[in-house]
C-alpha cells in the first residue's frame, strides 16, 4: 500500500527550524509534531 519515501529527508534552506533558537528547537523535538512526522508523514506516498 505504501512505498518508502526518502524525499522528505533533504533539508530545505528556508526551513523554519533552521532559524529557531536552541530552546525552540528542543520544544519542537519534544512535541507531537516530531512523532507525527516520523510515523505518519514519512509513510505518505
C-alpha positions as CSV (number, residue, x, y, z in Angstrom):
1,X,0.0,0.0,0.0
2,X,2.8,2.4,0.9
3,X,6.2,2.9,-0.8
4,X,9.3,4.2,1.0
5,X,9.6,7.9,0.8
6,X,13.1,9.4,1.3
7,X,12.5,12.8,-0.4
8,X,11.5,14.3,2.9
9,X,14.9,13.8,4.4
10,X,16.6,16.6,2.4
11,X,16.7,19.8,4.5
12,X,15.3,22.9,2.9
13,X,17.3,26.1,3.0
14,X,14.2,28.0,4.0
15,X,13.0,25.5,6.7
16,X,11.8,27.4,9.7
17,X,13.6,25.2,12.3
18,X,17.0,26.3,10.9
19,X,16.3,29.8,12.2
20,X,14.9,28.8,15.6
21,X,16.8,29.2,18.8
22,X,18.0,26.1,20.7
23,X,15.2,26.2,23.2
24,X,12.5,26.5,20.5
25,X,14.2,23.5,18.6
26,X,14.1,21.5,21.8
27,X,10.4,22.3,22.4
28,X,9.6,21.3,18.8
29,X,11.5,18.0,19.2
30,X,9.5,17.1,22.3
31,X,6.1,18.0,20.8
32,X,3.7,15.7,19.0
33,X,4.9,17.2,15.7
34,X,8.0,15.0,15.6
35,X,6.0,11.8,16.2
36,X,3.5,12.8,13.5
37,X,6.4,13.4,11.1
38,X,8.2,10.1,11.9
39,X,5.1,7.8,12.0
40,X,2.6,9.4,9.6
41,X,4.2,11.9,7.2
42,X,7.0,9.6,6.2
43,X,4.5,6.9,5.2
44,X,2.6,9.1,2.8
45,X,3.3,8.4,-0.9
